[in-house]
């Protein structure tokens, strides 16, 4: 398995194309990422980070004075104001 960054293949025994995009590689959902090739799952954004797009290699930092709640990060929502 050699899916591209931001993609994963959760099924065993799959062959992937040389580009890492074909044969079952799937983009990570919003709120998750993979930072290197060959993942079988995507990682949820950490506290203080978020990702609203799919197929990403990292999560964005919340702006100063905002935070990201874990249940919101899982569905790809941006950070909210602390006030």
Residue pairs with C-beta under 8 A, 6 or more apart in sequence:
1 9
1 14
1 16
1 38
1 40
2 16
2 20
2 37
2 38
3 9
3 16
3 20
3 21
3 25
3 26
3 34
3 37
3 38
3 39
4 19
4 20
4 21
4 25
4 37
5 34
5 35
5 36
5 37
5 57
6 27
6 28
6 33
6 34
6 54
6 55
6 56
6 57
7 20
7 21
7 25
7 26
7 27
7 28
7 34
7 39
7 55
8 25
8 26
8 28
8 34
8 39
8 40
8 41
8 42
9 16
9 24
9 25
9 26
9 39
9 40
10 26
10 40
10 41
11 24
14 23
14 24
15 23
16 22
16 23
16 24
16 25
17 23
20 37
27 54
27 55
28 34
28 42
28 54
28 55
28 56
29 42
29 54
29 76
30 51
30 52
30 53
30 54
30 75
30 76
31 44
31 45
31 50
31 51
31 73
31 74
31 75
31 76
31 77
32 42
32 43
32 44
32 45
32 51
32 74
33 42
33 43
33 45
33 51
33 56
33 57
33 58
33 59
34 42
34 43
34 57
35 43
35 57
35 58
44 70
44 73
44 74
45 51
45 59
45 68
45 73
46 59
47 67
47 68
47 70
48 61
48 62
48 67
48 68
48 79
49 59
49 60
49 61
49 62
49 68
49 73
50 59
50 60
50 62
50 68
50 72
50 73
50 76
50 77
50 78
50 79
51 58
51 59
51 60
51 73
51 76
52 76
52 77
52 78
53 76
59 73
62 68
62 79
63 79
65 81
65 82
65 83
66 79
66 80
66 81
66 82
67 79
67 80
67 82
68 77
68 78
68 79
68 80
69 80
72 80
